[in-house]
Structure formats: structure tokens, C-alpha cells
Amino acid sequence: MTSFDSSPQLNVWRALLALAVVFVMLATTGWTALRSHRGESPMQASLSAWRHGHIDGRELPDAESSPARLAAFFASLTGAQRSRLAHRYPLAVGNMNGAPVKLRYKANRIALKQQSRRERARMHDQRLSAVGQHEAGRRMHRFDMLTEKGRKILAFDPAGAGRAAEVFGDLDKADRVSVVVPGVDTNVLNFQRTNRPYSAPVGMAKALYKAERAANPGTRTAVIAWADYTAPDGLGLDSATALRAEQGSVRLNALVRALPGTSTVALLCHSYGSVVCGVAAPALPSRVTDIAVAGSPGMRVEKASQLRTSARVWAMRDADDWVQDVPYLEVGGLGHGADPVSAEFGARILSAADAQGHSGYFEPGTESLHNFAEIGAGAYGSVHCAQEDDACLAGLSDTSAA
């Protein structure tokens, strides 16, 4: 839902058509028709090599070990040893929760350059169709962009449509970290856009980081553009169910728990990203102080209290956002529950003035971006509520809070 501003009626018909197609496939060919039969992915190959690897005679720890154990392992190595691991196993190290963030940036830069060379070769592979060669070229150019000087790529997986996460600011020194969780049609190719840049994760995070620094200059902030989950592809069946959100919530929780230092965390969740945040909420650590959703189709609960989190829950929706016409219910796994901006839901309702539709919440100059930034920076006294009531700011001071 990140990139769509289409009519609700068309969306409903698309969802129904997708559901019908799935039922036909299952009835005629069985569940195996939906399975992937591809070989080992680059990430799987890197992790497999890590499992069998050594560094100067030492066995490497399980890549799925706790972040604390992995952090202790990397801390026990010399700089040269860490660098060797990044070069030998770039995808494994670049996505390893617990590895030093600067080492992850280095490893992902290596992985991106490797994958760029692979896509360059595929551009000239005569076994591919013209469409396949063109797609390889698009991927090569995207990977090259992600290796530009100064970019801090925290996560990268080239498999399928691809996943990525990028950091703005100093994650090691930040007092407060904001994680932007985008919605459907998010992948490595549209991780960043030239046209309508603030509807894509990189543009969202850049705008937010700039606004946070203006909102609270005395607080060290960092922002993560987090597209490190497999988002639904379009407004079909996947976007109407929690499957992708459940998978994404595991990855989101792993990220938050592995962030360095003692920074507090705000999750800023757009569209289907709010479903991910809702599913993730019960398992979130206490360092997550705020969950703010915009253009939400629901959070898989009927009331904010059912999220079972100590974090404050905020919600906003622009008056012209088509998502307001989505049925706010859940039946047989379809739909995502109650409307987060309804009074009955119990969230703190924020103004989204000037957002102009479903994809404009991070546009500079909007109240929605202002509110995201004030929450992310901890300047709660400056947020603009949708209505002048006590519920929106209850229990908050006019000064920046932890």
C-alpha cells in the first residue's frame, strides 16, 4: 500500500480475483503449485559457508545465536580478522544481528558489488529474454546506487524481489532511533525513487531524519529505512492477510533487539507496515517507546490495549486517503481488524493535514511528517493532535521525554 493511490472498489475486485485464482490453483494442481523449486539463494550459500568456516583455527558461532553472543564473538577478534570475515561471508555478516554495524555496512557494500557484477553478466546472457536482461540491468543499477559513498546499508538480500535497510545518522551513538516500516510493493528496486521520492523507504527516512534533527537538535537521532521483510506484492490476497506481517514481525523484533547501545526506539509504520508493527507489538522490548501508524488498514486487533505493549500507540490518516474505505474487520483471516483512528480503538490520534492521499505522509511540510519527527525525537509537547482533547497528550510533558 505504500505506492498505491487507486480506487477502493478496484482494490476490492483485485483482492477477490486474486482469492479466486488461488482457490482454482489449489483445486486443480494442489499446494505444490505454489512452492518454489529454486536452488540455493546467495544468502543461503553465504550462511552455509559461514557454518563450515573458521577464522585462524576458531570455529564460527551459529549465525542464529543471540545478538549478545555474536557481539562478544566479534569483539574478541582483531580488526583484520573482522575484515576477513566480511570479505569471505559478506551476506552472512552483513545481515547478522549482533555484528558491529560498521562491519555490516562494509560487508553489505562487498555483497552489493558482487551482486552488481553478477547482474551485469546476466544483462548479456543470451539465455535470458529481453525482459530478463532489462530486469538484470535495473537490478545492477540499483545495487550500484546502494554502494555510493556514504551510504550505510544495514541489511541486504538480493533473492527474489530483494530486501534492504539503510541507516541515516550514527546508529552507535544515537539516543533515539526511528524505524520506518513501509507497506506493500516494497522491494530493493523501489527502495528509493526519483519520482515521488517520499513514497519510498529511503525518501521517507531521509525526510524524517532531517525533520527530527530540526525538532530536537540536542538529541542524537538515527533513522532506519527498513525494507528488510518480504512485503505483499500489490493489493492481492497477501495484503489482505497477516502472513507477510507475521514473517516481517519476526525480522522487525530481531532488528530492534540487536540495535547497539541503550537507545529508545520509535516504530513509524505506513500502510501494511502498520500490520507488521501490530503483529510485532506483543514481543517488542521495552526500549520501544512509541508505535505510530499512518494510513493503516488495521493492526490485527480491535483495541490498542490488545497490542500488549508498553509503547504509546499513535495513529493518523489523511482525509483523502482511500484506505479509509477498506472494511475494518477480520473474517477468516482476511482483513486486519479495527480502524486505528476510531475513537473505540484507543490510540492517540494525530493530525495528518496536507498529507494528500495514501502516499504523502512523509512529504516535507506536512503535519504528518512533523508529528512523526516530534515523536521520533522525543519532543512530545510539540505534536499536533487531530482534535484538541486531553487524550492525545495524556501523561506527556511539554519537554522532550525519554
C-alpha positions as CSV (number, residue, x, y, z in Angstrom):
1,M,0.0,0.0,0.0
2,T,3.0,2.3,0.0
3,S,2.8,3.1,-3.7
4,F,-0.9,2.8,-4.5
5,D,-3.5,5.7,-4.8
6,S,-6.2,3.7,-6.6
7,S,-9.9,3.4,-6.0
8,P,-11.1,1.2,-3.1
9,Q,-13.6,-0.5,-5.4
10,L,-10.9,-1.6,-7.8
11,N,-8.8,-2.8,-4.9
12,V,-11.6,-5.0,-3.6
13,W,-12.1,-6.6,-7.0
14,R,-8.4,-7.2,-7.3
15,A,-8.4,-8.9,-3.9
16,L,-11.4,-11.1,-4.8
17,L,-9.9,-12.0,-8.2
18,A,-6.6,-13.0,-6.5
19,L,-8.5,-15.1,-4.0
20,A,-10.4,-16.9,-6.8
21,V,-7.2,-17.6,-8.7
22,V,-5.6,-19.1,-5.6
23,F,-8.6,-21.4,-5.0
24,V,-8.6,-22.5,-8.6
25,M,-4.8,-23.3,-8.5
26,L,-5.2,-25.3,-5.3
27,A,-8.2,-27.2,-6.6
28,T,-6.6,-28.1,-9.9
29,T,-2.9,-28.6,-9.1
30,G,-2.6,-28.8,-5.4
31,W,-0.5,-26.9,-2.9
32,T,2.8,-27.9,-4.7
33,A,1.9,-25.4,-7.5
34,L,2.7,-22.6,-5.1
35,R,6.0,-23.9,-4.0
36,S,9.3,-22.5,-5.2
37,H,11.8,-25.0,-6.7
38,R,14.7,-22.7,-7.0
39,G,18.2,-23.6,-5.9
40,E,20.2,-22.2,-3.1
41,S,20.0,-18.4,-2.8
42,P,23.1,-16.2,-2.4
43,M,22.1,-15.6,1.2
44,Q,21.7,-19.3,1.9
45,A,25.1,-20.0,0.2
46,S,26.8,-17.4,2.4
47,L,25.2,-18.8,5.6
48,S,26.2,-22.3,4.6
49,A,29.8,-21.3,4.0
50,W,29.8,-19.5,7.4
51,R,28.6,-22.7,9.1
52,H,31.6,-24.6,7.8
53,G,34.0,-21.7,8.2
54,H,36.9,-20.9,10.6
55,I,39.0,-17.8,11.5
56,D,42.5,-18.6,12.4
57,G,41.6,-22.1,13.7
58,R,38.5,-20.9,15.6
59,E,35.1,-22.2,14.7
60,L,32.5,-19.6,13.8
61,P,29.4,-19.3,16.1
62,D,26.0,-20.2,14.9
63,A,24.7,-17.3,12.8
64,E,21.3,-17.6,14.6
65,S,23.0,-17.1,18.0
66,S,21.8,-14.3,20.3
67,P,23.0,-10.8,19.4
68,A,24.9,-10.7,22.7
69,R,26.8,-13.8,21.9
70,L,27.6,-12.7,18.3
71,A,28.6,-9.3,19.6
72,A,31.0,-10.9,22.1
73,F,32.5,-13.1,19.3
74,F,33.2,-10.1,17.0
75,A,34.6,-8.1,19.9
76,S,37.1,-10.9,20.6
77,L,38.5,-10.6,17.0
78,T,41.1,-8.2,15.7
79,G,40.1,-5.6,13.1
80,A,41.9,-7.6,10.4
81,Q,40.0,-10.8,11.4
82,R,36.7,-9.0,11.3
83,S,37.5,-7.6,7.8
84,R,38.4,-11.1,6.5
85,L,35.1,-12.4,7.7
86,A,33.3,-9.6,5.9
87,H,35.1,-10.4,2.7
88,R,34.6,-14.2,3.0
89,Y,30.9,-14.2,4.0
90,P,29.5,-10.7,3.0
91,L,25.8,-11.6,3.0
92,A,26.0,-13.6,6.3
93,V,28.0,-10.9,8.1
94,G,26.0,-8.0,6.5
95,N,22.7,-9.3,7.9
96,M,23.9,-10.7,11.2
97,N,22.2,-9.2,14.2
98,G,24.9,-8.8,16.7
99,A,27.7,-7.9,14.3
100,P,29.1,-4.4,14.6
101,V,27.0,-2.1,12.5
102,K,30.0,-0.6,10.7
103,L,31.2,-4.1,9.8
104,R,27.7,-4.8,8.4
105,Y,27.9,-1.7,6.3
106,K,31.3,-2.9,4.9
107,A,30.0,-6.5,4.3
108,N,26.9,-5.3,2.5
109,R,29.0,-3.0,0.3
110,I,31.1,-6.0,-0.7
111,A,27.9,-8.1,-1.3
112,L,26.3,-5.3,-3.4
113,K,29.4,-5.1,-5.6
114,Q,29.4,-8.8,-6.1
115,Q,25.7,-8.9,-7.0
116,S,26.1,-6.0,-9.3
117,R,28.8,-7.8,-11.2
118,R,26.5,-10.9,-11.4
119,E,23.6,-8.8,-12.8
120,R,26.0,-7.1,-15.3
121,A,26.8,-10.6,-16.6
122,R,23.1,-11.5,-16.8
123,M,22.4,-8.4,-18.9
124,H,24.4,-10.1,-21.7
125,D,23.2,-13.6,-21.1
126,Q,21.6,-14.8,-24.3
127,R,19.7,-17.4,-22.5
128,L,17.6,-14.7,-20.9
129,S,14.7,-13.0,-22.7
130,A,14.9,-9.3,-23.5
131,V,12.7,-8.6,-20.4
132,G,15.1,-10.7,-18.2
133,Q,18.1,-8.8,-19.5
134,H,16.4,-5.5,-18.8
135,E,15.5,-6.6,-15.3
136,A,19.1,-7.5,-14.7
137,G,20.1,-4.1,-15.8
138,R,17.7,-2.5,-13.4
139,R,19.0,-4.5,-10.5
140,M,22.6,-3.8,-11.4
141,H,21.9,0.0,-11.4
142,R,20.0,-0.3,-8.0
143,F,22.9,-2.2,-6.4
144,D,25.4,0.3,-7.7
145,M,23.3,3.2,-6.2
146,L,23.4,1.4,-2.8
147,T,27.2,1.4,-2.9
148,E,27.5,5.1,-3.4
149,K,29.9,6.9,-1.0
150,G,28.5,7.5,2.5
151,R,25.5,5.1,2.3
152,K,25.1,2.8,5.3
153,I,23.4,-0.4,4.2
154,L,22.4,-2.3,7.4
155,A,20.8,-5.3,5.6
156,F,20.7,-6.6,2.0
157,D,19.3,-9.8,0.4
158,P,19.2,-10.0,-3.4
159,A,16.9,-13.0,-3.5
160,G,13.6,-12.6,-5.3
161,A,12.4,-9.0,-5.3
162,G,15.1,-8.2,-2.8
163,R,15.3,-6.7,0.7
164,A,17.3,-3.8,2.2
165,A,17.7,-1.5,5.1
166,E,19.6,1.8,5.3
167,V,20.7,3.9,8.2
168,F,20.7,7.7,8.4
169,G,22.7,9.1,11.3
170,D,25.1,7.4,13.7
171,L,23.4,4.2,15.0
172,D,26.1,3.5,17.5
173,K,25.8,6.9,19.2
174,A,22.1,7.7,18.8
175,D,20.0,8.4,21.9
176,R,16.8,7.7,19.9
177,V,16.3,5.5,16.8
178,S,13.3,5.6,14.5
179,V,12.5,2.7,12.3
180,V,10.4,3.4,9.2
181,V,8.3,0.3,8.3
182,P,6.8,0.6,4.8
183,G,3.9,-1.3,3.2
184,V,3.1,-3.3,0.1
185,D,5.2,-3.3,-3.1
186,T,8.3,-2.6,-1.2
187,N,11.4,-4.2,-2.6
188,V,15.0,-3.5,-3.5
189,L,14.1,-1.9,-6.9
190,N,11.7,0.6,-5.4
191,F,13.6,1.1,-2.1
192,Q,14.4,4.5,-3.5
193,R,12.6,6.5,-6.1
194,T,13.4,9.6,-8.2
195,N,9.7,10.2,-9.0
196,R,7.7,10.8,-5.8
197,P,10.7,10.1,-3.6
198,Y,8.9,10.5,-0.3
199,S,6.6,7.5,-1.1
200,A,9.7,5.1,-0.9
201,P,11.5,4.0,2.2
202,V,14.8,5.9,1.5
203,G,12.9,9.2,0.8
204,M,10.7,8.6,3.9
205,A,13.7,8.1,6.1
206,K,15.7,11.0,4.7
207,A,12.8,13.4,5.2
208,L,12.2,12.1,8.7
209,Y,15.9,12.3,9.8
210,K,16.1,15.9,8.6
211,A,12.8,16.8,10.4
212,E,13.9,15.0,13.6
213,R,17.2,17.0,13.8
214,A,15.2,20.2,13.4
215,A,12.6,19.1,16.0
216,N,15.2,18.3,18.7
217,P,18.7,19.5,17.8
218,G,20.1,18.5,21.2
219,T,19.2,14.8,20.8
220,R,21.2,12.4,18.8
221,T,18.9,10.6,16.4
222,A,19.2,7.9,13.8
223,V,16.6,6.7,11.3
224,I,16.4,3.3,9.6
225,A,14.7,2.8,6.3
226,W,13.6,-0.8,7.0
227,A,12.5,-2.8,3.9
228,D,14.0,-6.0,5.3
229,Y,10.9,-8.1,5.0
230,T,9.1,-9.6,2.1
231,A,6.2,-7.2,1.6
232,P,3.0,-8.2,-0.3
233,D,3.2,-7.7,-4.0
234,G,0.3,-5.4,-4.8
235,L,-3.2,-5.4,-3.3
236,G,-4.0,-9.0,-3.7
237,L,-4.5,-11.8,-1.2
238,D,-1.2,-11.4,0.6
239,S,-2.1,-7.8,1.5
240,A,-5.4,-8.9,3.0
241,T,-3.9,-11.5,5.3
242,A,-1.3,-11.4,8.1
243,L,1.1,-14.0,6.6
244,R,3.7,-11.5,5.4
245,A,3.2,-9.4,8.5
246,E,3.9,-12.4,10.7
247,Q,7.1,-13.1,8.9
248,G,8.1,-9.5,8.9
249,S,7.3,-9.1,12.6
250,V,9.9,-11.7,13.5
251,R,12.5,-9.8,11.5
252,L,11.5,-6.5,13.0
253,N,11.8,-7.7,16.5
254,A,15.2,-9.2,15.8
255,L,16.4,-5.9,14.4
256,V,15.1,-3.9,17.4
257,R,16.6,-6.3,19.9
258,A,20.0,-6.2,18.2
259,L,20.3,-2.4,17.9
260,P,23.5,-1.2,19.7
261,G,23.6,0.8,22.9
262,T,20.6,1.7,25.0
263,S,18.7,4.0,22.6
264,T,15.0,4.2,22.8
265,V,13.1,3.2,19.6
266,A,10.1,4.5,17.8
267,L,8.4,2.4,15.1
268,L,6.8,4.6,12.3
269,C,4.6,2.3,10.3
270,H,2.9,3.1,7.0
271,S,0.0,1.2,5.4
272,Y,0.6,-2.6,5.5
273,G,3.7,-1.8,7.6
274,S,1.2,-1.0,10.4
275,V,0.0,-4.6,10.2
276,V,3.6,-5.7,10.7
277,C,4.0,-3.4,13.7
278,G,0.7,-4.6,15.2
279,V,1.7,-8.3,14.9
280,A,5.2,-7.4,16.3
281,A,3.9,-5.4,19.2
282,P,3.5,-8.1,21.9
283,A,7.1,-9.3,21.6
284,L,8.7,-5.8,21.4
285,P,11.3,-5.0,24.0
286,S,10.7,-2.1,26.4
287,R,13.1,0.1,24.6
288,V,10.4,0.6,22.0
289,T,8.5,3.6,23.5
290,D,6.3,4.6,20.6
291,I,4.4,2.9,17.7
292,A,2.9,5.5,15.2
293,V,0.8,4.3,12.2
294,A,-0.3,6.2,9.2
295,G,-2.8,5.1,6.5
296,S,-3.4,1.9,8.4
297,P,-5.7,-0.9,7.2
298,G,-5.7,-2.2,10.8
299,M,-3.3,-3.7,13.3
300,R,-4.9,-7.2,13.7
301,V,-6.6,-6.2,16.9
302,E,-9.8,-4.4,17.9
303,K,-8.3,-2.1,20.6
304,A,-4.8,-0.6,21.2
305,S,-4.7,-2.3,24.6
306,Q,-4.8,-5.7,22.8
307,L,-1.4,-5.0,21.3
308,R,0.0,-5.9,24.7
309,T,2.9,-3.4,24.6
310,S,4.2,-0.7,26.9
311,A,4.7,1.6,23.9
312,R,2.5,4.5,23.3
313,V,0.3,3.9,20.2
314,W,-0.4,6.8,17.8
315,A,-2.5,6.9,14.6
316,M,-3.2,9.3,11.8
317,R,-5.0,9.3,8.5
318,D,-5.3,11.9,5.8
319,A,-8.9,12.9,4.9
320,D,-8.3,11.9,1.3
321,D,-6.6,8.5,2.0
322,W,-8.5,5.8,0.2
323,V,-7.6,3.3,2.9
324,Q,-10.5,4.7,5.0
325,D,-12.9,2.8,2.7
326,V,-11.3,-0.6,3.4
327,P,-13.6,-2.8,5.6
328,Y,-12.1,-2.6,9.1
329,L,-12.8,-6.1,10.2
330,E,-11.2,-9.6,10.2
331,V,-13.1,-12.6,9.0
332,G,-11.5,-16.0,8.4
333,G,-8.0,-14.5,8.3
334,L,-9.0,-11.8,5.8
335,G,-8.8,-8.2,6.9
336,H,-6.8,-6.6,9.6
337,G,-9.3,-5.6,12.3
338,A,-10.5,-2.3,13.7
339,D,-9.7,1.2,12.4
340,P,-6.8,2.6,14.4
341,V,-8.1,6.2,14.1
342,S,-11.5,5.3,15.5
343,A,-12.3,6.5,19.0
344,E,-13.0,3.0,20.1
345,F,-9.6,1.8,19.2
346,G,-7.9,3.9,21.8
347,A,-4.8,5.2,20.0
348,R,-3.6,8.8,20.4
349,I,-5.0,10.5,17.2
350,L,-2.6,12.8,15.3
351,S,-3.2,15.4,12.6
352,A,-2.2,14.4,9.1
353,A,-3.0,17.7,7.4
354,D,-1.6,18.2,3.9
355,A,-0.6,14.6,3.5
356,Q,-2.7,14.4,0.4
357,G,-3.7,10.8,0.0
358,H,-2.2,7.4,0.9
359,S,1.4,8.0,0.0
360,G,2.1,11.5,1.2
361,Y,2.6,11.1,5.0
362,F,6.4,11.7,4.8
363,E,6.2,14.7,2.4
364,P,8.2,17.7,3.8
365,G,5.8,20.4,5.1
366,T,3.0,18.1,6.1
367,E,1.8,17.8,9.7
368,S,2.1,14.1,9.4
369,L,5.9,14.3,8.9
370,H,6.1,16.9,11.7
371,N,4.3,14.6,14.0
372,F,6.4,11.6,13.1
373,A,9.6,13.7,13.7
374,E,8.4,15.0,17.1
375,I,7.6,11.5,18.3
376,G,10.9,10.1,16.9
377,A,12.9,12.9,18.5
378,G,11.0,12.7,21.8
379,A,9.5,16.2,21.5
380,Y,6.1,15.1,22.5
381,G,4.9,18.5,23.6
382,S,5.1,19.7,20.0
383,V,2.9,17.1,18.3
384,H,-0.2,18.3,16.6
385,C,-3.3,16.2,17.6
386,A,-6.3,15.7,15.3
387,Q,-8.5,17.3,17.9
388,E,-7.9,19.5,20.9
389,D,-8.5,17.0,23.7
390,D,-6.6,15.6,26.6
391,A,-6.5,12.0,25.4
392,C,-3.9,12.6,22.7
393,L,-1.2,14.1,25.0
394,A,-2.3,12.4,28.3
395,G,0.7,11.7,30.6
396,L,3.2,13.6,28.4
397,S,5.2,16.6,29.3
398,D,5.9,19.6,27.1
399,T,9.6,18.8,27.1
400,S,11.4,16.0,25.3
401,A,10.9,12.7,27.1
402,A,12.9,9.5,27.1
